[in-house]
Structures are given as structure tokens and as C-alpha cells.
Amino acid sequence: MDTIKLERNGKVIVRSKADYEMNKSAYDFRGFKEYVEKPKPQPKPEPKPETKVEKPKEELKVEVKKDSEWEKEEAPKKTETKKAE
């Protein structure tokens, strides 16, 4: 079964060739035209700039404290208010 692609407003639909031939006037009236695939433009390869090989920089050494060395935050002290008697 042959199919045909029709396009209208940038949207593409697929119909059977027999259906299109029988209803060609209706498709034309509604603005459908036979879809023609446009070749996609090939991106031009960009010239790669020459990269200089650099010596690896020394990594930063961070000292991590163990759980026993963590300092616990002090909870805010509660202030007592005097009630009116």
C-alpha cells in the first residue's frame, strides 16, 4: 500500500495514495500540498584550535574532620519570663 505525505502550515500528515487520488480536490481546497523533503543543511566543521599540553596543576587538599571532631552547635538558651501574678 503506497502512502503520500501532505503538508499544511508546517505540519505533515500521511495518507494512502488511493485516498489522496480520490479526494485530491478536497485536500487542495483545504490547503494541503505534497510534502517535499528538504535536505538538512550539514553543519560546517569548525577548525579546532591547537591545544597546548599543560602540566597538571596541584590539586587543592582539603582536610575533612571526622565525626568525633565535629563541633556541635550550641542551642540558644531559653529565657524565662515572669508571669504577672
N, C-alpha and C positions, 0 to 999 in steps of 0.2 A: 504494500500500500504506500503510495507516494504521498509525501506531505509538502506543504509550502509554508513559508514564513511570511507573515504580513506585518507591516509596521504602521503605527499611527502615534504621533506625539511622543516619539522615543520609546514606545512600548512595542514589544514584539509578541505576536501570537502565532501559534502553529495550527494549521487546519489541513484537512485532507485535500488532495489535488482535485478530486471529484466534487467535493463540496464547494471549493472555490470556483470551479468552472461553472457549476450550476447557479451560483449566487454572485457572480463576478460584478454585476451591476450594483447589487446591494453593498458589497464591500467597497466599490469605488465611490458610491454615493456617501458612505459613512467616513470616507477619508483614508481608507486603508490602501497601502501601496505595497508592492512586492519588496520584501526586505533584501537588501544587498549588503553582504558583509564587507565592511571596510577593513583593510589590513591595519593591524595595530602598529603604530609607529615604534620602531625599535629604538630603545634608548642608546644614545651615543656613549661609548665607554669613555669615562673621564681618565685623563692621564694621571697615574698615581705619582704623587711627589716622592722623591727619593727620601727614604727614612734613614737617619743616622743611627747606628747602633750605639747606645749609651750604656755605660756600666750601671748595673742596678744600684739604686740608692739604698743606703742603710735603712732598714725598717725601724720604725719607732717601737721601742719596747715599753710596754705598759705593764706595771706591776699590779696584779689583781690580789686583793686581800681575800683571805679565806673566811669562811663563815664565822669562825671564832674571833676574828679580828675586827669584824664589823662593829661599828658603834651604834648602839640603839639610840633612837631619838627620845628625848625626854618628853613625857606627856605634860601638857600645860597644867599647872597647879590650879586646883579648884579653890575659889574664894568663897568663903561662907558669907552669906548676907544675913543681917539680923532682921528678924521678923518683928513687925510692930506688935506690941503686946497691949 
